[in-house]
Amino acid sequence: MEAREELRKLRESTGMNRKEFCEYFEIPYMTETDWELGNRRVPQYLLHLMEYKIQMEKLADKRNKDDIEDDATD
């Protein structure tokens, strides 16, 4: 799979549109658009870092929800 396809799938997996995704990662909108359209190549290391951040924040969100549920049942 090409890097641009990986980026698009990653963005879609978050449920964000391009604008939200760019704001979340503090990436210029045109840069991200060029990456997805294949006009520029997204660095592979950056894709890995984005994936990692998304995974860690989902994990953190899940832990926070679990803690809140545990407090509610006590």
Order of alpha helices (4+ residues) and beta strands (2+ residues): alpha-alpha-alpha-alpha
